[in-house]
Amino acid sequence: VQLQASGGGLVQAGGSLRLSCAASGRTSNRYKMGWFRQVPGKEREFVAGTSTGDFKTYADSVRGRFTISTDNAKNTVYLLMNSLKPEDSAIYYCRVGGYWGQGTQVTVSS
């Protein structure tokens, strides 16, 4: 399985971004999908996840601001990030099953 993440960039506080992660190869609709983020010197942390049955979970720090969604026809998972804060700045990684994407940088300026 190969994952291609995109959509990161520089945005002002209060703005929005949508990350995408397209999966190719031997994927499965039963794979859990999720987003994680990491800043230098810190461990990678969970941001949002979804699994079969459209069950979704969010980290407390992003609940109500971020929305995870999937397009099974395109084998793509999205992360819509609204009301961004400087502390949301990180490299964001998608995970599908046991596979990781390459990461996309999100920088939120104050």
Residue, then its C-alpha position, 0 to 999 in steps of 0.5 A: v500500500q502506498l499513501q500520498a498525502s497533500g494539502g499542507g501549507l502556510v495559513q493564518a490563525g483562524g484559517s482552514l486547510r484540507l489534507s488529503c491522503a490517497a491510498s493505492g495498491r492492495t487497500s481494503n475498506r476495512y482498514k482503519m484510517g487516521w491522521f497523526r501529527q508530529v513536531p520536532g522533539k516530540e512524539r507523534e500524536f493522534v489527531a483523528g481516526t475513522s474505521t468501518g461503520d463510519f466511527k470517528t474519533y478525535a483528539d481533545s485538542v482538535r474536536g469540534r474544529f477538525t473533521i475526518s472523512t473518507d471517499n472509499a471510491k477514491n481510496t482517500v481520507y481527508l482531514l478538514m481543519n478549521s479554526l486553525k491555531p499556531e499550536d496546530s503547526a506540525i507535520y501531519y501524517c496519514r495512516v491506513g492500516g499499518y501503513w504511513g504516508q510521507g507527511t505534509q507540513v502545516t504551519v499556522s502563523s499567529 
